[in-house]
Amino acid sequence: MSVQEKTLAILARIAETDEVQKDPALRLFDLAVLDSLKTVELILALSAAFGIEISPAEFDRDEWATPSMIVADVERRVQA
């Protein structure tokens, strides 16, 4: 499973919708797909799944606004 597939699967589980896998431009916060609690859960799940450090303190909603943006950020962190 690729980083993209795994990230989207985790996001779909936490967001409780597979729409995030179908629409990479879905506005997660604008449409209330993610809220602050689900975001923290997502950060913890992605950190554990990929062995990367994602601090809630450095989280920026604008940089994680869509599924494709989250995938890009996780891919960057995995490659670092």
Stockholm file with secondary structure:
# STOCKHOLM 1.0

chainA/1-80         MSVQEKTLAILARIAETDEVQKDPALRLFDLAVLDSLKTVELILALSAAFGIEISPAEFDRDEWATPSMIVADVERRVQA
#=GR chainA/1-80 SS CCHHHHHHHHHHHHHTCTHHHHCTTCCTTTTTSSCHHHHHHHHHHHHHHHTCCCCGGGCCGGGGSSHHHHHHHHHHHHHC
#=GC SS_cons        CCHHHHHHHHHHHHHTCTHHHHCTTCCTTTTTSSCHHHHHHHHHHHHHHHTCCCCGGGCCGGGGSSHHHHHHHHHHHHHC
//
